[in-house]
Amino acid sequence: MISALHLKQKDLPEKIIYFLIVLLPITLVTGPFLSDFSVSLIALLFLYTSFKKKIYFYYQNIFSKIFGIFFLLLLTVSVLSIDPIISLKKTIVYFRFWIFALAVWYIFDIKKNLIKYLITSFTFIFIVLIVDGYIQFFFKENILGWPLLEFRVSSLFKDELILGSYLSRLLPIFFAILVYSNFENKTYQYLVFFIIFVGTETLTFLSGERVAFFYINFSSLFLILAMKNYKLFRGLSIIISIIVIFFLVNLYPKSTERIITKTLSQLEISTDETATIKDLIPKKVFSIEYQNLYKSSLRMFYDYKITGVGPRMFRYLCVEKKYHIWEGCSSHPHNNYIQLLAETGLIGFIFVIGIFFTLIYSIVKHLLFKFIYKKVIFNDFQLCLLSAILISMWPFIPTGGFFNNWLNIIYFFPVGFFLSSLTIEKHK
């Protein structure tokens, strides 16, 4: 009896990690606190478990070495920061995302039913958001009574307009585990994904998040090109989504204002009937607000080229006369790479951009092998995860803050699964 109880207690940290990972798609909807607490607890419990059981394998890999180097670089630029205390506080807690990714890898290895329960968790929260989102769109408020904001659907995120960001970033991960699960009943698998994808695609459009709408279509087109299976099904899902969006746009013309009308205005593309080919060429890429934030960031970089002003320091310096461009300011520059230039200088920027180009090289190599030699480097499960990672690292569009906790949870979530898949392939 005692030994059985001891065994249960010994496995308790792993069970808690397992439970928190399964619930993560849901806790991410509740806001930053609960999801951040979950990830922090996962990291602490995995550190305890790995050293208790002497499981050092998960720390002895190329990912851990890369992150370790990057973390040391962040510590260095933090010490040299304009305010080292503020920077070090942000850098030290960033460490937990690495441990979180390793914990996902570990649990994925030892808990064979993790995928089954993750599918349930993903399906539940996606269906809830889709149903609630459409209720909010058609009836002007959701099931909790939260109103439609400027014709933008927010669903359970209330006044935070990040529904599209959540859906577009989590969908490739969801698709990955559906592919991995390899249902015996393919009809059920296709039906689940079809409903989820069409609902997600249309809701992302109705959320008014232009970047998120780019993400979801970019990842879809990438997977159609790169995947071995599910290409036709994915393509048909996109076509149906376009038809549904077209129907909604005609039913409620105001739903196009942010995604289409505002975008064309921002790019200074003329929609007039007399417009020439020259008028159809974009004259701007980013809004004036983002442009000014980027200019402010580059001014900081010019003054602190090597080490930057320090992690998290943009928000404090952008109000200063030397760096202040316009009447507004922000907590971050709204582009990860420009933020890295300003806050970590060339040290942080070169390292991360190097990882991005390595990722691009691997993907291009896969595509060349696929179309020329009829061979593949990555399987479909890995490609779905790579699409999620690629979304997070894409440099040419506005983003959230590089050190944003909520976003980093989503960034590192697919990394754990990808690392596990590489190990499985190596063993094969």
C-alpha positions in Angstrom: 0.0 0.0 0.0 2.8 2.4 1.0 4.9 1.5 -2.1 1.8 2.1 -4.4 1.2 5.4 -2.8 4.8 6.3 -3.1 4.7 5.4 -6.8 1.7 7.6 -7.3 3.4 10.5 -5.5 6.6 10.0 -7.5 4.7 10.3 -10.8 2.6 13.2 -9.6 4.8 15.9 -11.2 4.5 14.2 -14.6 0.7 13.9 -14.3 0.4 17.6 -13.5 2.6 18.5 -16.5 0.5 16.2 -18.7 -2.7 17.7 -17.4 -1.5 21.3 -17.9 -0.3 20.6 -21.4 -3.6 19.1 -22.4 -5.5 22.1 -21.0 -3.1 24.7 -22.6 -5.3 25.4 -25.7 -8.1 26.3 -23.2 -6.0 28.3 -20.7 -4.6 30.4 -23.5 -8.1 31.7 -24.1 -8.6 32.8 -20.4 -5.9 35.4 -20.6 -2.1 35.7 -19.9 -2.2 34.9 -16.2 -3.5 31.3 -16.2 -1.5 30.2 -19.2 1.7 31.9 -18.0 1.2 30.3 -14.5 0.7 26.9 -16.2 3.8 27.2 -18.3 5.9 28.4 -15.3 4.6 25.4 -13.3 5.3 23.0 -16.1 8.9 24.3 -16.4 9.5 24.0 -12.6 8.1 20.5 -12.4 10.1 19.3 -15.4 13.3 20.7 -13.9 12.5 18.8 -10.7 11.6 15.6 -12.6 14.5 15.6 -14.9 17.1 16.1 -12.2 15.3 13.7 -9.8 15.2 10.9 -12.4 18.6 12.0 -13.9 17.0 12.5 -17.3 19.6 14.7 -18.9 19.0 13.6 -22.5 16.6 16.4 -23.1 19.2 19.0 -22.3 21.8 17.4 -24.6 20.7 18.4 -28.0 21.2 21.1 -30.6 18.1 23.0 -29.6 19.3 23.3 -26.0 22.7 24.5 -27.2 21.2 27.1 -29.5 18.8 28.4 -26.8 21.6 28.3 -24.2 23.8 30.5 -26.4 20.9 32.9 -27.1 20.1 33.1 -23.4 23.7 33.9 -22.5 23.6 36.6 -25.2 20.4 38.0 -23.7 22.0 38.0 -20.2 25.1 39.9 -21.7 23.0 42.6 -23.3 20.9 42.8 -20.2 23.9 43.5 -18.0 25.0 46.2 -20.4 21.4 47.6 -20.6 20.6 51.2 -19.8 18.7 49.8 -16.9 20.1 46.3 -16.1 17.6 45.5 -13.4 14.6 45.9 -15.7 16.3 43.9 -18.5 17.5 41.1 -16.3 14.1 40.6 -14.8 12.6 40.0 -18.3 15.6 37.9 -19.5 15.7 35.5 -16.5 12.0 34.6 -16.8 12.4 34.1 -20.5 14.4 31.0 -19.6 11.3 29.1 -18.7 10.1 28.8 -22.3 13.0 26.6 -23.2 12.3 24.3 -20.3 8.6 24.3 -21.3 9.4 23.1 -24.8 11.6 20.3 -23.4 8.7 19.3 -21.0 6.3 19.0 -24.0 8.9 16.8 -25.7 9.3 14.6 -22.6 5.5 14.2 -22.0 4.9 13.5 -25.7 7.5 10.7 -25.5 6.2 9.0 -22.3 2.4 9.6 -22.6 1.1 7.8 -25.6 -2.4 9.1 -25.2 -1.4 12.8 -25.1 -2.4 13.4 -28.7 -5.8 11.9 -28.1 -6.6 14.3 -25.2 -5.0 17.2 -27.0 -7.3 16.7 -29.9 -10.3 16.7 -27.5 -9.0 19.9 -25.9 -8.3 21.7 -29.2 -11.6 20.6 -30.8 -13.6 21.7 -27.7 -12.1 25.2 -27.6 -12.1 25.8 -31.3 -15.8 24.8 -31.6 -16.7 27.0 -28.7 -14.9 30.0 -30.2 -16.4 29.4 -33.7 -20.0 29.0 -32.4 -19.6 31.9 -30.0 -17.9 34.1 -32.6 -20.7 33.6 -35.1 -23.3 34.3 -32.4 -21.4 37.6 -31.7 -21.3 38.4 -35.4 -24.9 37.8 -36.2 -26.5 38.9 -33.0 -24.0 41.7 -32.1 -23.1 40.1 -28.8 -21.7 36.7 -27.7 -23.1 34.2 -25.2 -21.7 36.2 -22.3 -23.2 39.5 -23.6 -19.9 41.0 -24.8 -20.6 43.2 -27.8 -19.2 43.2 -31.3 -16.5 45.9 -31.4 -16.5 48.0 -34.5 -17.8 45.1 -36.5 -14.8 43.0 -35.3 -15.4 39.6 -33.7 -13.6 39.0 -30.4 -15.6 36.1 -28.9 -14.3 35.0 -25.5 -11.4 37.5 -25.7 -13.8 40.3 -24.9 -12.2 43.7 -25.6 -8.9 42.1 -26.6 -8.9 41.8 -30.4 -6.7 38.8 -30.6 -9.2 36.1 -31.7 -7.6 35.9 -35.1 -4.1 35.7 -33.7 -5.1 32.8 -31.5 -6.9 30.8 -34.2 -4.3 31.4 -36.9 -1.3 30.5 -34.7 -2.9 27.4 -33.1 -4.5 26.0 -36.2 -1.2 24.5 -37.7 -0.5 22.9 -34.3 -4.0 21.4 -34.2 -3.7 20.2 -37.8 -0.3 18.6 -36.9 -1.8 16.5 -34.1 -4.7 15.5 -36.3 -2.2 14.3 -38.9 -0.1 12.5 -36.3 -3.2 10.8 -34.8 -3.8 9.0 -38.1 -7.5 8.2 -37.4 -8.8 4.8 -38.6 -12.0 6.6 -39.5 -10.7 9.1 -42.1 -14.2 10.5 -42.7 -14.3 11.7 -39.1 -10.8 13.1 -39.3 -11.7 15.0 -42.4 -15.0 16.2 -41.1 -13.4 17.6 -37.9 -10.7 19.5 -39.7 -13.1 20.8 -42.4 -15.4 22.3 -39.8 -12.6 23.7 -37.8 -10.7 25.1 -40.8 -13.6 26.8 -42.5 -14.8 28.2 -39.2 -11.3 29.4 -38.3 -10.6 30.9 -41.7 -13.9 32.9 -41.8 -13.7 34.0 -38.1 -10.1 35.2 -38.6 -11.4 37.4 -41.4 -14.3 38.6 -39.3 -11.8 39.4 -36.4 -10.4 42.1 -38.6 -6.8 41.0 -37.8 -5.0 41.5 -41.1 -1.8 39.8 -40.0 -3.7 36.8 -38.6 -5.5 36.5 -41.9 -2.2 36.5 -43.7 -0.8 33.9 -41.3 -3.6 31.4 -41.8 -3.5 31.6 -45.6 0.3 31.7 -45.8 0.5 28.5 -43.7 -2.3 26.9 -45.8 -0.5 27.6 -49.1 2.8 26.5 -47.6 1.3 23.2 -46.5 -0.4 22.6 -49.9 3.0 22.9 -51.5 5.1 21.0 -49.0 2.8 18.2 -47.7 2.6 14.8 -49.2 -1.0 14.1 -48.2 -4.1 16.2 -47.4 -3.3 18.7 -50.2 -6.6 18.3 -52.1 -8.6 18.4 -48.9 -6.7 21.5 -47.7 -7.2 23.2 -51.0 -11.0 22.5 -51.0 -11.3 23.8 -47.5 -9.7 27.1 -48.6 -12.1 27.4 -51.6 -15.2 26.7 -49.4 -13.8 29.3 -46.9 -13.5 31.9 -49.7 -17.1 31.2 -50.7 -18.4 31.6 -47.1 -16.4 34.9 -46.7 -17.8 36.2 -50.0 -21.3 35.4 -48.8 -20.7 37.2 -45.4 -19.1 40.2 -47.1 -22.2 40.6 -49.3 -24.5 40.1 -46.4 -22.6 42.6 -44.1 -20.4 44.9 -46.2 -19.0 46.6 -43.1 -17.1 43.4 -42.3 -14.7 44.2 -45.1 -13.7 47.6 -43.9 -10.6 46.6 -41.8 -9.3 43.7 -43.8 -9.8 45.1 -47.3 -10.8 48.8 -47.3 -8.3 49.9 -44.6 -5.5 47.8 -46.1 -5.9 49.3 -49.5 -6.0 52.8 -48.0 -2.9 52.1 -45.9 -1.1 50.8 -49.0 -2.4 53.9 -50.9 -3.8 51.6 -53.7 -6.5 53.3 -55.6 -9.9 51.5 -56.1 -11.3 54.1 -58.4 -12.7 52.9 -61.7 -10.3 55.2 -63.6 -7.3 53.8 -61.7 -4.2 53.0 -63.9 -1.7 50.2 -63.4 0.5 52.7 -61.6 -2.3 53.4 -59.1 -2.5 49.7 -58.2 1.1 49.5 -57.1 1.4 49.8 -53.3 3.1 53.0 -52.2 3.4 52.1 -48.5 3.8 48.8 -46.7 3.2 49.7 -43.1 0.9 52.3 -41.4 2.3 55.6 -40.4 2.1 54.6 -36.7 4.2 51.5 -37.3 6.6 53.4 -39.5 7.2 55.9 -36.8 7.8 53.1 -34.2 10.3 51.5 -36.6 12.1 54.9 -37.0 12.2 55.3 -33.3 13.7 51.8 -32.9 16.3 52.4 -35.6 17.4 55.6 -33.8 18.0 53.5 -30.7 19.9 51.0 -32.7 22.2 53.7 -34.3 23.2 54.8 -30.8 23.6 51.2 -29.4 24.6 49.1 -32.4 26.3 46.2 -30.6 24.2 45.5 -27.5 21.1 47.6 -28.0 19.3 49.6 -25.2 18.5 46.4 -23.3 15.5 43.9 -23.3 12.2 45.7 -22.4 13.8 49.1 -22.6 12.0 50.4 -25.8 8.9 51.3 -23.8 10.9 53.6 -21.5 13.1 55.3 -24.1 10.6 55.9 -27.0 9.0 58.8 -25.0 12.4 60.6 -24.8 12.8 63.6 -27.1 15.7 62.0 -28.9 13.8 59.0 -30.0 10.2 60.3 -29.9 8.8 60.6 -33.5 5.1 61.2 -33.1 2.5 61.9 -30.5 2.0 58.3 -29.5 4.4 55.5 -28.2 4.1 51.8 -27.5 5.5 49.1 -25.2 7.3 47.6 -28.2 8.0 48.4 -31.9 5.5 45.8 -33.2 8.1 43.9 -35.2 10.3 41.2 -33.6 13.4 41.8 -35.6 13.3 45.6 -35.3 12.7 45.1 -31.6 15.8 42.9 -31.4 17.8 45.5 -33.3 16.8 48.2 -30.8 16.9 46.2 -27.6 19.6 43.6 -28.2 21.6 45.2 -31.0 23.5 43.2 -33.6 24.2 40.5 -31.0 20.6 39.4 -30.7 19.5 40.3 -34.2 22.1 38.4 -36.1 21.6 35.3 -34.0 17.8 35.1 -34.5 17.9 36.1 -38.1 20.4 33.3 -38.6 18.0 30.8 -37.1 15.2 32.1 -39.5 17.4 31.7 -42.6 18.4 28.2 -41.4 14.7 27.4 -41.2 14.1 28.8 -44.7 17.0 26.8 -46.1 15.6 23.6 -44.6 12.2 24.3 -46.1 13.6 25.2 -49.5 15.7 22.1 -49.5 12.6 20.0 -48.6 10.7 21.5 -51.6 13.5 21.0 -54.0 13.9 17.4 -52.9 10.2 16.9 -53.2 9.7 18.3 -56.7 13.1 17.3 -58.3 14.0 14.0 -56.6 10.4 12.9 -55.4 11.8 12.5 -51.9 10.9 14.4 -48.7 13.0 15.6 -45.8 10.2 16.3 -43.4 7.0 14.2 -42.9 3.5 15.9 -42.9 3.4 16.1 -39.1 6.8 17.9 -39.0 5.7 20.3 -41.9 2.6 21.4 -39.9 4.8 22.1 -36.9 7.3 24.0 -39.1 4.5 26.1 -40.5 3.5 27.1 -37.0 7.2 27.9 -36.2 7.6 29.8 -39.5 4.6 32.0 -38.7 6.2 33.0 -35.4 9.5 33.9 -37.1 8.2 35.6 -40.2 10.1 39.0 -40.2 8.2 41.2 -42.7 4.9 42.0 -40.9 3.8 43.7 -37.6 4.0 41.4 -34.6 3.5 41.4 -30.9 6.4 42.0 -28.5 9.3 39.6 -28.7 9.2 38.9 -25.0 5.4 38.7 -24.8 4.6 35.8 -22.5 1.3 34.7 -24.1 2.9 34.7 -27.6 6.0 32.9 -26.5 3.9 30.1 -25.1 2.4 29.6 -28.6 5.9 30.0 -30.2 7.5 27.3 -28.1 4.5 24.9 -27.9 5.1 23.3 -31.4 8.9 23.2 -30.8 8.5 20.5 -28.2 6.6 18.2 -30.6 9.1 18.9 -33.4 12.1 18.0 -31.3 10.4 14.7 -30.3 9.6 13.9 -34.0 13.3 14.5 -34.9 14.4 12.0 -32.3 11.9 9.5 -33.5 13.1 9.8 -37.1 16.7 9.5 -35.9 15.9 6.3 -34.1 14.2 4.9 -37.2 
